[in-house]
Amino acid sequence: MKKKIIILLLAGVMLLTSCGNVLENLRTSQLIDITTEENAKIQLFSSEILKCFEENDRQGLKAMFCEQIRTRSDLDGEIDKLFEYFGGDSYYTRDIIDSKGGGESFDHGKRVGWDVRAELPFIEVTKYYDNGEPQYRYYNMWFSWCVNSEASPAFEGLQYIRIELLNTDDCLKAGEDIGRSREWDSRAE
């Protein structure tokens, strides 16, 4: 009888510890899936933003902004200033920090809100003079993108982009980080 109780207890302990591992592995798998999806979105958005600058496509960049920001009367001027500030003949970045931040909201297991924040910490911009000599400048870029907002679809899209010339205090921004405050926002006015 004692032998049966000990065997049942051991079986119960083994069962409980193996369930813990299964749940832990399931959660790890879910986190990997979410992170992979977020990283892919950030890579895509970063590439599209840089493509607009490479092609001098002001309207393309404006179209990326969410409806809430596109309706602002000063957005065209902000975008023009960004292109003047960040303008060049070629753009190169080796790093896109694709896990910078963001957030998600769920309602009964359904994702109802999702935003991502990214940083491109080192962008080399080359501008060629008429004599063919290059000038190199180096920038950081941050942006905020609302991927999904069921409560406010007008917020979906690029909300904010900030570009900073490295080793200076110079920076410019276009749009605004709707509903969010960041310490680095206050420097670019």
C-alpha positions in Angstrom: 0.0 0.0 0.0 2.8 2.4 0.9 4.5 1.5 -2.3 1.4 2.4 -4.4 1.1 5.8 -2.6 4.8 6.6 -3.2 4.5 5.6 -6.9 1.3 7.8 -7.2 3.0 10.7 -5.5 6.1 10.4 -7.8 3.8 10.2 -10.8 1.9 13.2 -9.7 5.1 15.2 -9.1 6.5 14.2 -12.5 3.2 15.1 -14.2 3.0 18.5 -12.5 6.6 19.4 -13.4 6.2 18.3 -17.0 3.0 20.5 -17.3 5.0 23.5 -16.1 7.6 22.9 -18.8 4.9 22.6 -21.5 3.3 25.9 -20.4 6.7 27.6 -20.2 7.5 26.3 -23.7 4.1 27.5 -25.0 4.7 31.0 -23.6 8.2 31.1 -25.0 6.9 30.1 -28.4 4.2 32.9 -28.3 6.8 35.5 -27.3 9.1 34.5 -30.1 6.2 34.7 -32.6 5.2 38.1 -31.4 8.8 39.4 -31.5 9.4 38.0 -34.9 6.2 39.6 -36.3 7.2 43.0 -34.7 10.7 42.8 -36.0 9.4 42.1 -39.5 7.1 45.1 -39.4 9.8 47.4 -38.1 12.2 46.3 -40.9 9.5 46.9 -43.5 8.5 50.3 -42.2 12.2 51.4 -41.8 12.9 50.4 -45.4 9.9 52.2 -46.7 10.7 55.4 -44.9 14.4 55.3 -46.2 13.1 54.6 -49.7 11.0 57.8 -49.6 14.1 59.8 -48.7 16.3 58.0 -51.4 13.7 58.8 -54.0 13.0 62.3 -52.7 9.3 61.2 -52.4 7.7 63.7 -50.1 4.2 62.6 -51.1 5.1 59.0 -50.4 6.3 59.8 -46.9 3.2 61.9 -46.3 1.0 59.0 -47.4 2.6 56.8 -44.7 1.4 59.1 -41.9 -1.9 58.2 -40.2 -5.0 60.1 -41.2 -5.0 62.0 -37.9 -1.5 63.4 -38.7 -2.1 63.9 -42.4 -4.9 66.3 -41.8 -2.6 68.7 -39.9 -2.0 71.9 -41.8 1.7 72.1 -40.9 2.7 68.5 -42.0 3.8 69.5 -45.5 6.1 72.1 -44.0 7.5 69.6 -41.5 8.1 67.1 -44.2 9.8 69.7 -46.5 12.1 70.6 -43.6 13.0 66.9 -43.0 13.9 66.5 -46.6 16.1 69.6 -46.6 17.8 68.5 -43.3 18.2 64.9 -44.2 18.6 65.3 -47.9 21.3 63.4 -49.8 22.1 61.3 -52.8 22.5 58.0 -51.0 21.5 56.5 -47.6 23.1 53.6 -45.8 22.2 52.1 -42.5 23.7 48.9 -41.1 21.6 48.8 -38.0 17.8 48.9 -37.5 16.9 48.3 -33.9 13.8 46.3 -34.5 12.9 45.6 -30.9 12.9 49.2 -29.6 9.5 49.2 -28.1 5.8 49.6 -28.7 2.8 48.1 -27.2 -0.2 45.9 -27.8 -3.8 45.8 -26.5 -5.9 42.7 -26.5 -9.6 42.2 -25.9 -10.7 38.6 -25.2 -7.7 37.3 -27.0 -8.0 39.5 -30.0 -5.4 42.2 -30.7 -7.2 45.5 -30.9 -4.2 47.8 -30.7 -0.6 47.6 -31.8 2.1 50.2 -32.1 5.8 49.8 -32.7 8.7 52.2 -32.1 12.0 51.8 -33.9 15.4 53.4 -34.0 17.9 53.5 -36.8 20.9 54.5 -34.8 23.4 55.2 -37.6 22.5 56.4 -41.0 25.2 57.5 -43.4 23.9 60.1 -45.8 26.1 61.0 -48.8 25.7 64.2 -50.8 27.8 64.7 -53.9 28.9 68.2 -54.9 28.9 69.3 -58.6 32.7 68.4 -58.8 31.9 64.8 -57.7 33.3 65.2 -54.2 31.2 63.4 -51.5 30.1 64.9 -48.2 29.2 62.4 -45.5 26.8 63.1 -42.6 25.6 60.7 -39.9 22.1 60.7 -38.4 19.9 58.8 -36.0 16.2 58.3 -36.8 13.3 57.3 -34.5 9.7 56.7 -35.5 6.4 55.5 -34.1 4.0 53.5 -36.2 0.5 52.4 -35.2 0.0 49.1 -36.9 -3.6 48.5 -35.6 -6.1 50.6 -33.7 -9.6 49.2 -33.7 -10.8 52.0 -31.4 -9.3 54.8 -33.5 -8.5 53.7 -37.1 -7.5 57.3 -37.9 -4.3 56.6 -35.8 -3.1 53.7 -38.0 0.1 54.5 -39.8 3.2 56.6 -39.2 2.6 59.0 -36.4 6.0 60.5 -35.7 9.5 60.6 -37.2 12.5 62.3 -35.6 15.9 62.7 -37.2 19.0 63.9 -35.4 22.4 64.9 -36.8 24.9 63.0 -34.8 27.3 64.9 -32.5 25.1 68.0 -32.5 22.0 69.1 -30.8 20.3 69.5 -34.1 17.2 67.5 -34.8 13.9 67.8 -36.6 10.6 66.0 -36.4 7.4 65.5 -38.4 4.1 64.4 -36.9 3.5 63.7 -33.3 3.5 60.8 -31.0 -0.2 60.7 -30.4 -1.1 60.0 -26.8 2.4 59.3 -25.8 5.2 61.5 -24.3 8.8 60.8 -24.7 11.7 62.6 -23.1 13.5 63.1 -26.4 10.4 64.8 -28.0 11.1 68.0 -26.1 14.4 68.7 -27.8 12.9 68.8 -31.4 10.4 71.6 -31.6 
